[in-house]
Amino acid sequence: RLLHNKKTSELWNDSFKDHRSLKPTCEGSLDWSYSRDQKRGLAWITSLRCDNCRYQSSPRKLYEEVKSPGPGRKAARLNLAMSVGRMGTCLTTEGMCGMLLSANIHPGSASSMQETANKVGEKYWKQINKKGEVLRRRGANVTCPDHPDCTVNVAADTNIGNEKRWAGECIREIHRDPHPLTVSHLTTDGDSAAATGASEIQGKPIENLKDLRHFFESQRKQTSKAPFSASMFPGRTKTDRESVQKCFAQDFKMRCRSEYENAYDHYGGDIRKLTRAMSYAVDSILTFYCGECGRPCQKHSFSFSFNQTLGCLRKSARRIFTETAERLVERD
């Protein structure tokens, strides 16, 4: 964990005094109260507890906050500082998470990290552009861009997220080779226009393939939003039922991906055999979620060993429904 030194020291010293005052005869030791932790990106709100009595300290923010003019939660200085440090590097959010995990530091939510980076990046580049403009007005010789040997090849306001344009630029680069290649397939995410841009520049159509991560993630989102009947998922309220549906969507995505990847390995990438096998695997998936996975799963499923018992299959199949329903009943 990354904790602010002074605030951590204050938490322990105040808790020692408070515990001694409230429980003068207790001989227990104080430790982190992990069950009450709250994570804010890389920062933490936490408290201490006694391992002998019921003492619990009040939660403390073990990080510095950044002042903001508006209402709402204030950002942790640590999270903003990390995002600023990334601005001058080629580290992606995924790369940053990997680096932190390698150091045994919990990186927090990748989506939250990316959201913070977007906010910081907008202000960061605005400040850089503003600084250059101020210097020009003061008479400074700010020559970039458009100076001799300048490496800038796009305007400052160019949309770098235009996948169609940049895919076309890649094809142009390929065609400058003395022996240019002809691209026949391009793998992209589901909503990318890159294949269209590449085809237009090449002059010959390029087949657009979908990468598995985006493809199955799209499947999960569609399943989460699908208009199932009201009695399909257990739950007392609509919110409870939607929560179970999201769990089902995640489980369904992982099952389908497992079927595909195992079948692909089994047939060594033979698309003709793979397509035929998948048509039967669909039936096994349906019977699996109905809790009746017997011979169809044993014969056509690639996600389970053929020697697994029917009882084990049924237990796994009903997990998304029965266990979640029991938790909802206990919570109610």
N, C-alpha and C positions, 0 to 999 in steps of 0.2 A: 504493500500500500504506500501511496505517497501522501504523507501527513505533514501539516505545518508544525514546525518544531515548537514554537512558543505556545500555540493553542493546544497542542497535545500535552505539553508540560502543565499548562493550567488545568486541563481536564483531570489529570491524575492527582495533582496537588489538592484541588478543590474537592475531589471525590474522597481522597483519604481523610480530609478534615470532616467532611459531611458524614461519612460512614462512622468515624470515631465518635462524632457527636450524637448520632441517632442510635447507634448500636455499640455502646461503650464496652459491653462484655463479649462481643463477637470476636472470635479469633480467626475468622476466615480471611481469604486473600481476594483482592480485586482482580478482575480479568475483563477482557473485552466482552461486551454483550452482543454477540454476532447476530442474534435473532432480531435485534432492533436496528441493525445497520441500514442506512439509506445511502445509495450511491448516486453521485452527481458527476457523470463522466469519469474522470480520474480522481475526483475528490470524494470525500466521505463525510457523512454525518453519523456519529456513533456515540456510544455511551459505555459505561462500565457497570459491572454487577459483582456481587459478592458470591463466592462459591459455597458459602456456609449459611447465610441468612438470605432474606428476600430483598436486600438492598439493591436498588437500581439508580444510577445517577441520571440526571437529565441529559437528553441528547445534546451534543455540541457539534458545531460546524468546524471541522479540523482543516479549514482552508480559508483563504482570504477572498472576500467578495469584491466585485467591481461595481462601483457606483453607477447607477443608471437613473435617468430623469423620470422615467415612467414607473407605473406600478408593476407588481408581479415579482417573481423570483429573480434574484440577482445572480449573475453568472459567476462561476468560480474563476478566479484569476489564473489558476493552474491550467484549466481547460483552454482559455483564450491564449495563454502564453505558448502552449503546445501547438496550437493552430498557427500562431504567428511564426514559430520556429520552422514549421513545415513549408511555409510559403517559398522559401528559397531553396527547396530540395525537390527531388522527383518522387518523393514518397507518396504513395496513394494511401487511402484510408485502410485498405487491406494490408498494405505493407507496414503501416504504423501499428496496426493491431498485432501483426506478427512479431514485430520488434519488441513491443511491450510484453507479449506473452513469453518471448524468449528470455526476458529478464524476470519472469515470474511476477509480472505486474498485471493485474486485471485491467483490460483496456476499456471496459464498459461497452455500451451499445455502439455498434458501427454506424447506425443511422444518426444517432445523436452526435457522434464525432464528426460526421460529414456535414450535418446541419450547422454545427459551430464553425467548421472550416469555411463553409459558404458565406456565413455572415462576416467572419473575420476577413476573408479574401476580398469581399466587396469594398470594405472600408480600407483595406491595405492598398489595393490598386488605385482607389480614388485618391488616397493621400499621396501616393507616388506621382500620379499625374498632376495633382494640384501643386506639389513641390516643384516639378519641372516648369509649370506655367508661371509660378511666382518668380522663379529665377529668371525666366525669359523677360518678364516685365521689369525686372530690376537691372536688365542689361547684361545678364550673364550669358556666356556663349554656350548655350545648351543646344548642341548640334544633332543629337539623336532624336528621331531617326533622320534619314535622308542625308547623312554625311558620307563622304567617300569610304568605300569598303564596308558600308553598313550591311549587316546580315539580315535586317528586317525584310521579310517578303510578303507581309500582309499588313493591312491598315490596323491601327490600334482598336478600331471599333468593329473589326471583323468577328463574326460569330464562329468560334472555334468548335462549336458543337454541331456544325453542319456536316453530318456524316456523308451525305450524298456528294457534296463538293470534294471532301478530302479523300473519299474512296476513288473518285475520278482522278484526283491528283496522283494517287498511288499507281493507277493504271498508266497514266502518262509517264511516270518514272520508269515503270517496267518496259514500256514501249521504246524508251530511249536506248535500251540495251541493243547491241549489234545483233543479238539473236533473241528477240523478245518472246516471252511466253504468252500463250493464249489461256486466259483464266476460264475454266468451265464451271467451277463451283465456288461459292463464297458463304462462309458460315457466319451468321450475325445473330443478334437478338431478334425477338419477334417483330418489333415495330421499327426496325432500322430501314432507312432508305439507301443504305450504302450499296446494295446490290444494283439498284436502279441507276445510281450515279456511275458505278463501274461499267455497267452494260452500255450506257450511252457513250462513254468515251471509247470503249473498246470497239463498238460497232457490231458486236455479236452478243447475243443474250447470255447472261450468267445466271445459273440456277442458284437461288437463295436457299441455303440450308439453315435450320434453326439449331443453336447450341443447346445442349441438354439443360443447363442451369436455368436459362431464361424460359425455355419451353415448359419445364415442369413447374417453374414458379408461376407462369401464366395459368397453368392448370390449377394450381392451388388457389389463386385469386378467384378464378371463375367458379370453383367449387364453393368457396367461402360466400360468394354472392348468389349462388344458384337458388331459385325459389322452390325449395323443398316444401312438402306438405307440413302443416303445423304439428302433426304428430310424429314426424320423422325423428326428431331429436328430443331427449328428455330435458326437463327443466320447468321450474314453476313460472318464471317470467320470460319475456322475449329476450332479454339480455342473457339469461342463463342458456337458452336454446341456441342463441347465436354463438356463444362461447363454445358450446359443444360442437357446433357446426364447423368452427374454425379448427378445432382439434381434429375433427374428422378429415377436413381438407388437407391438413398437414400429414396425417397418417396415410391418406389415400395417395398423396403425391409420392411419398417415400415408397409405398408398395409398388406403384406403377413404374417408378424409376428402377427399383430393384429388379422387377420382372424384365424390363428392357435391357439393362446392363448385363444381367446374368445370361439372358438369351443371346445377346450379342457375342459374349465370350464363348458360349456353348457352340455357336455355329460359325465362329471365326469371322464374323463380319459378313457372311453370305446374306445379302439383303433379301433374296428370294425366299430362302428358308426361314429367315427371321420374320418376314411379313406373314408368312403362313402360320408360324408358331404363335405369333402375337394374336392372331384372330381367335385362337382357342384359349389363350391366356386370359382374354377378356371375360369369358364365361367363368373361369376359375376365380377371378377377382370378385365377380358379382356373388357367386355362391359363398365365397369366403366371408364377405361382409354380412351375408344373411345368416351366418353361423352354421351353415350346412356344408362345409368344405370337406368332402370325402374324396371320392374317386376323381372328380374334376381337378382338384388341386394336386393330387398325387400324379395324375397323368399329364397335366398341361402346365402346372405352375413351375417357374424357374426360381422362385424366391425361397423355397423350402426343400429340405432333403426329402427324398421319397420315403424314407423310413421313419419319418415323424408320425406320431400317433394322431388319430383324429381328435382326441381330447385336447392335445396341446394346440392343435390348429384352432379349434373352437375357442379355447381360452384366449388366444391371441386376437382372434377375429372380433370377439365381443368386448375386448378391453376398452375401446374408445367409447362404448356406450355404457356398460355396466359400472365400471369404476368411476367414471365421471358423474353418472347419475347418483351413485352412493355418496360422493363428496358433496354434491349439491344438496342432497337430503340432509346430511349432517350439518352443513352450513346453515340451512334454513331452520 
